[in-house]
Structure formats: C-alpha cells, structure tokens
Amino acid sequence: MNPIIQTLKDHNVDDQKIAEVFEALTQNPLAAMATIQSLGIPEDKLKPMLMMVMTNPNLIKEAVEELNLDFSKVEAAKATLQESK
C-alpha cells in the first residue's frame, strides 16, 4: 500500500476523505497541504508525510492509481508545483 495512504489509514482517515485529499492534491497541491493538516494527524507523523507529498510526486501518482482517480490531473498539479518553486 502507498505510504501516504497507509499513514492516513493509520490515523483513522476514512476512504472517502482519503480520496478527497488526493483529488485536492491533483487539483491544487498547495491547498491540499492545509486539508492534510486539518485531519488531526500528530505533528511527528504529519511532517514526514508532508515531506513525502512534496518531494516525491511518484507517490502521489501511485496513490491516485491505487484509488482509481484521474492521473491527468496529477500531471497538471505537478506542473503547478514546479512553477511555484
């Protein structure tokens, strides 16, 4: 299982909310960070997960595929993230 999804599940985030998080990540990665932070995940687990999200777009791709979401949105989000650096 994707480590980002696993972290979310470990903190009792339901499947619907996980799908919402990844949809947000594919549409607006920076705004999705606020969504992730609002899930009540302890800070010591949240920071490493946010770093995974920010530094490894392939994990997002894998999670989107695992959740059967639209990958073309991930590519657009990745381009947006690169522009904001």
C-alpha positions in Angstrom: 0.0 0.0 0.0 1.1 3.5 -0.7 2.9 5.0 2.3 0.8 8.2 2.2 -2.4 6.2 2.1 -1.1 4.0 4.9 -0.3 6.9 7.1 -3.8 8.3 6.6 -5.4 5.0 7.3 -3.3 4.5 10.4 -4.8 7.7 11.7 -8.4 6.6 11.0 -9.0 8.8 8.0 -11.8 7.1 6.0 -11.6 6.1 2.4 -13.9 8.9 1.2 -11.7 11.6 2.9 -8.5 9.9 1.5 -10.0 10.2 -2.0 -10.8 13.8 -1.3 -7.2 14.5 -0.1 -5.8 13.0 -3.3 -8.3 14.8 -5.5 -7.2 18.1 -3.8 -3.6 17.1 -4.3 -4.2 16.7 -8.0 -6.1 20.0 -8.4 -4.1 22.3 -6.1 -1.2 20.7 -4.2 -0.5 23.7 -2.0 -4.2 24.0 -0.9 -4.2 20.2 -0.3 -1.5 20.7 2.4 -4.0 22.6 4.5 -6.5 19.8 4.0 -4.0 17.2 5.1 -3.0 19.3 8.2 -6.7 19.5 9.2 -7.0 15.8 9.5 -5.8 15.6 13.1 -2.6 13.6 12.4 0.0 14.1 15.1 2.8 16.5 14.2 5.5 13.8 14.4 3.7 11.8 11.8 2.4 14.7 9.7 5.7 16.3 8.9 7.3 13.2 7.3 4.1 12.6 5.3 4.0 16.2 4.1 7.7 15.8 3.0 6.8 12.7 1.1 4.0 14.5 -0.7 6.2 17.5 -1.5 9.3 15.6 -2.6 8.0 12.5 -4.3 5.3 13.1 -6.9 5.5 9.4 -7.9 3.9 8.5 -4.5 1.0 10.8 -5.5 0.8 9.1 -8.9 0.8 5.6 -7.2 -1.9 6.6 -4.7 -4.0 8.1 -7.4 -3.8 4.9 -9.4 -4.5 2.9 -6.3 -7.6 5.0 -5.7 -8.6 4.9 -9.4 -8.6 8.7 -9.7 -7.7 10.7 -12.9 -3.9 10.8 -13.3 -4.0 13.6 -15.9 -4.9 15.9 -13.1 -1.7 14.8 -11.3 0.4 15.8 -14.2 -1.2 19.3 -14.2 -0.7 19.6 -10.4 2.9 18.5 -10.7 3.5 21.3 -13.3 1.8 23.8 -10.9 4.0 22.7 -8.1 7.1 23.1 -10.2 6.1 26.6 -11.2 5.6 27.6 -7.5 9.2 26.6 -6.5 
